[in-house]
């Protein structure tokens, strides 16, 4: 029926890229806030 799958492939890659981007941004935000808390507590205990 449909012989041209290029549009479908591009859409699948776009969806996968969006999901990976959301996971990476969420992980960076989570790790970044936790790292900030750890550095703050270490700095306050050193002083």
N, C-alpha and C positions, 0 to 999 in steps of 0.2 A: 504494500500500500504506500508507505512513505519510505523513500529511498535515501533521503537526505537527513542524516542524523546530526549534522554539525550544530544546529541550533540547540538541540537537546543536550549535546555534550557541553556546550558553552554554559548553558543554564545549570547543569550539574556541577561544573567546576566553580561557578559563581556561588552556588549554595554552599559547597564544601568550603570555599575560601571564607565566606561569611561566618560559618560555624567555627572554623579554626580561629578567625580573628576575634570573635566574641570570647572564646575560651582563653586565648592568650591575654587579651585585655583584662578579663576578670582575674586571671592568675596574677598578673603584674600588679593590679590594684590591691589584691589580697596580700600578696607577699610584701608589697611596698608599705602598706599600713602596719603590718606586723613588724617589719624591719625597723620602721620608725619608732614603734613602741619599745622594741628591744634596745635600740641605741639610746633612747631617752632614759630608760631605766638604768642602763649601764653608766651613762654620763652622770646621772643624779647620785648613783652609789659611789662613784669615784670622787665626787666633790665632797 
